[in-house]
Structures are given as C-alpha cells and as structure tokens.
Amino acid sequence: MLSTRVPELRSLELLLVIARTGSLGASAAELGISQQAASSRLRTMEALIGEPLVARSKRGSELTPTGELLAQWAGRVVEAAEELDVGIDALRVDRRAHLNVAASLTIAEHMLPGWLVALRSLQAQRGLQPTEITMTATNTEKVVALVKAGEVELGFVEGPDAPYGLRRRQVGTDRLIVVVGAAHPWALRARRRVSAAVLAATPLVVREAGSGTRTVLERALAGYETPAPVLELSSTAAVRSAVAAGAGPAALGAQGVRDDLATGRLVAIDVPDLDLTRVLHAVWRDGPHPPEGPARDLVALAVRQAR
C-alpha cells in the first residue's frame, strides 16, 4: 500500500517538464494549467518530500539535487502511467468499435432491429464510426446466462420479473395475446372470449422452458391446474405456425403476432380475467449504469422509443 508521501502523477509530470524546460511558466503552459496552479502543485510536492525540489532565479528554474533524484525516479513512474493511459484509451476505443448483445427472441425479432438503426443514426449525427454489433437471439434464461458469464456486454430480456444477480433497467412493457387458428372453435364464436379457467384447462402450444413468454404465461395461470402442453417449441415462428395449423391456442407477444392477426391467419381471443403483461429489461453485469459507449446509448434509445 502506498504511503501518503507519494506525490500524485500530475505533480511528478510537472517536475519532469520543469527539468526539461528550465522554466515554471513554460512548464505550466505546456501542461495547460496556470502558473499559479503549477506553483501550488510544486509546493504540495515539496511539503510531501520535506525538501526543496526547484531553485528559482532570474535565469529560470532548475532542480535541486533532491529534485533531480526525484525526477529520475519519477521518469519511470510517469512512463509506466503513460503506457497505462494508452492501454485504457485502446480499451475505450475497442468498446465503442464492437458490442456483443443478446436478446430474447421477441425483442430480437421485433424491437432490437429498430433500436440498432436508431443507434447507427445517432452515431452518424455525432460523427462516430458505426459500432459493429454481434447479436445473439435466444430465450431469456440463456440471455441472462450469457450476461452473467461476461460473454456479452448487454442483454435484453422479457418476463414478469427482472433477473436476479444483474443490474437492469426497464425499457418498456409488452403483453401476451392468446391466439388460435382461424378454424379453431374459439375463433368461430360470436364473442371471441374465454375465461382464465377455460384457458388453463386447455392444452396449449407453448415456448420452451426458460422463455420469458412461457414464464409470464405460467405465472398468470399459477392458481390453476393445467394439463401438459400439446406442443413445446423453441421459437415464436414455430408456435405461430403450429397454432395456425390448428394445434391449439397459444399466448404470444403482441409484436410477434401483429401481421398474422392483420391477415386473419391467427385470431385473438380475449381473456379479460387474466393479466398477461410482461416487462422488458436491459441487463448488464456491473455498475449502476450500462457500460459506457454504445451499450449505454442503445439502452437510452430503447427507453425513448418505448415511451
């Protein structure tokens, strides 16, 4: 652990510039600070060391023997700090140049593309090079695992609750819609409506375990005894096709079935006594805010577009 006698890097840098220029004023100008600020740094450093470091005369400023010895040591320290600074800057550039994102399927298919277009537009307005995005589309459970493992910097998930063990920000809400094929008996009713109890007693076409869509549905029907699913599929597209073919009802995100409802391929069924709202979250590992750079910009854009 460093003692309190070690001067700060900025002061050591000042000492090295004085040694090179022979002038306190010229050193201050080179470092972009006032001569008063330079004198203050020098006095603080001399107080820490306990001896004068610079002798001033009409000819300028020169280091004392103690100052020269300290400058020799400081040179190695400042050089190492400059290497560290370059490395950190490279990390910041790399973070802005590339971003790994994982998103649950509904978000990946219907929301994230628009957010990415908005990010590219924002970067163009700022005169920045567009970030190279690598996107993984999977279910909510796997998105959480990827973020926790550090394999992606940012995730977007859906479900009734925010995932445990990650930092998060709500970026919006969505709701599930119960849908059936156009030839299903529920679609042929004058009032396309069923109760939660009827839905719970019906074998459904569902997403795989770990999906945010599946979790929301199971949570909503938790008070009922439910039969085994008629089919369990790993993508929204597969569920939509199965429902349209007459396999049975399903509950899917409103964004994912909008086109099918418009064309009549699927029919929406009202379940007035069932809450199928789900919350959309951005998730990341560390810090109160998303990682600085494109990740933080992307989350801000998602929140703005959800309003």
N, C-alpha and C positions, 0 to 999 in steps of 0.2 A: 504493500500500500504506500502511495506517495505521501511524503510529509507536506506540511503547509509551506515549506521553504522553497518549493519548486515553482519558478515563475511560469506564467501562462505562455502559450505558444506565441501569441501576438507580440508579447514583450521581447521574447527571445529573437523573433524575426526582426524587430526594431533594432536590437543590439547588433545583429549581423549587418543590417543596412547601414548603420552608423559607421561600423568598421570599414565598410566598402566605400562610402561616400565622404566620410570625414566631416559630415555636416548634419546636425539635428534637423534643421529646417528642410534640407533636401531629402532626408530620410522620411520626414513626415509627409512631404509632397508625394514621394514615390508610393507610400503606403496608403495614400488617400485620406489622411487624418490631419487635424490641425497641429501646429507646433505645440500648442498648449496641451493637447491630448498626448502627444509624444513625450513631453516633459513629465506629465503625470505618470505615464507608464514607466518611464525611466526611474523616477523617484520611488515608485512602488517596488520595482525590482531591486533597487539598491537597499531599500528597507528590509526586504526579504533576505538578501545576501549578507547585509551588515557592513558593507564596504562600498566606497565609490566605484563606479564602473566606467564613467566617462569624465574626462577632464576637458573643460571648455576654455577656449581662449579666443583672441581676436582672429586667429588663423582658422578657427573652426572647432570641431570636436574630435577627440581621439580617445581610444580606450586606455584605461589604466591597466597595469599588469593583471589585476584581478579580472577586469573586463575582458582582456584578451584571452585569459584562461577559460572564462565562462563562455566566450564566443566559440572557442574550439569545441567545447562540449555541446554547445547549442547547435552548431552546424549539423552534427549527426542527428540530433533530435528533430530539427526543422526539416531536414532532408527526408527522414522517415515519415514525418507528418505530411509532407507534400506527396509522397508515394501513396499514403493512405487516402489523401484527398482525391487524387486521380482515380484510385480504385473505386471510391464511393461514387464519384461522378459517373464512372463507367457503369456501375450498378444501376444508377438512376436512369441513364440513357437506355440500358437494356430493358429495364422495367417498362419504359414508355414504348420501346420498339416492339415488344411482344407481350401478349396477355393470354393466359390459359383460363378459359371459362368452362364451367359445367352447368348444365341447366336441366331441370326436369322436362319431360317431353312436351307437355302443353306449352310451357314457356318457350322452350327451344323452337318449337314449330310455329307458334303464332304471335309471340311477343318480342323475343330476342332479336330477330332479324330487323325489325323496325328500330330498336334501340341501337343496334350496331350502325345502321345507316345514319342515325342522328349523331352518333359519336364521330363518324368519319366527317360529317358536315361541320361539326364543332371544331375538329382538329384543322380542317381546311380554313375555317374562319380565323383561327389562331396562327396560321402559317406553320403548322406542325406536320411532320411526316405521318401518314396514317399508320396506326398500330396494326401489326399483324396479329390476328385473332385465331387461336385454336379453340374450337368449341366441341365439347363432348355432350351429347344428348343421352340421358339415361333417366332412371327413376330417382325420386327424391332421396331414398336411402343411400343409393350409390353416390349421388352428388355430395351428400354430407360426408361420406367416407373419403372421397377424393379431396375435399377441402381439408378435412382433419389430417390427412396424410401429407399435405403440402404439395400434392400433385397438380393442383390448380390454385390460382390465387383468389378466385371468386366463384361463388356458386349462386344459383337461383333455384329456389325450391317452393313447393306449394304444399299446403296441408293445414290442419286445424291449429297446429302449434308450431312455434319456432323450434328448430332442432337444439338439443341440449349440447353444451360444450363449445359453441361457436358464437362469435359476435354476429349480430344481424341487424337489418333494418327492413321494416315493412315497405314494400314498393307498390303495393296495391292489393286488391281483393278480386276474387272471381267466384263464380258459383257453378255448381254442377247442375245439369239438366237431365232429368230422366227422359230417355228416348226409346222408341220402339220402331220396328219396321212399319212401312205403310200398310201392310196387310195384317198386322197384329190386331187382336180383338180390342185392345185398349184404344187403338187408333181409329177404330170404326164407331166408337161411342159418340153420342151427340155431345156429351161433355167429356172431354179428354182429361179425366181427373181420377186419381185413385188415392186412397189413404196411405199413410205410412205403414199401417199394419198390413195392408194388402201387398204393398211393395216388399216388405220384409219377408212375407210368406212365399214370395215368388222366386224361383231360381233365376239368377241374373248372370249376365255376361260381365265379367269384371277384369280389371287390370291385375297384374301380378302383385304379390305381397311386397311391401316396400314402396309402392307407388303412392304419391300424395293423393291421387284421385281415390284409390282404394281405401286409404286411411280415413279420408273425410267421410266416405260412404259408411264404412264400418262404425265410425264414431257416431254418426247420425242414427244408425239403426241398433245401437248398443243395447237398448232396452227391449229388444225383440229377439225371439228365437228365429234364426234364419237357416234355410236349407243350404246345402252345398251349391256352389256356383255351377251353372250349366256349362260355362267355359271360362277359362282363365288365360288371358292373352297378354303379351308383353308390349303392346303398342296401342295407342289410341286409334290408329288407322285400322288395325286388325279388329278391334272391338266394334268400330263403326260398321265395318263390312259384315261382321257376324250378325249384328243387330239388323242391318238392312236385309240380310238373307233370311231372317225370321228365327234366329237362335233364341231370342228372348230380350227383355229390357236391359238397359244399362244406364248408368249415371256417368256422364262425361262433361268435361268443361265446356262452358258456353262458347268459348272461342273456337273450340275444335269441331263443333257440330253446326256452326252457323251456315255454312254453304249447303250442308245436307238438309237442313231444315228449310232453306230457301227453295231448294229444288224438289222437296217433297220426298226425298229418299228416306229421310227419318222424320218422325213425328214427335213433338214434345208432349210430355204428359205432366200435368200439374199435380204436385203433391203438397197441398197447402199446409199440412201439419208437420212438415219436415224441413229443417234448416240445413241446406247443403252449401253454405258459404265456406269458402276457403281463403286463407291469407297467403299472399305471395311475399316471400322474403329474399333479400340478398344476404348471403352469409360469407364470412371470412374468418380467418383464424385469430389474428392478434390485433390489439389496439381498438380504441373506441370508434374509429372511423375506417372505412375501406382503405386498402393500400393506396398511397398517393399516386397520382397519374391517371392512366386510362381507366383503371378499375373504379376509382372514386368518381370519375366523370361519368362512367357508364351507369353507376347506381343513381347518381343525381338525375340523369336523363330518364331513367326508368321511373323514378318517383314523379318527375314532372309530367311525363306522358300519361301516367295513371290518374292524374287529377282530373 
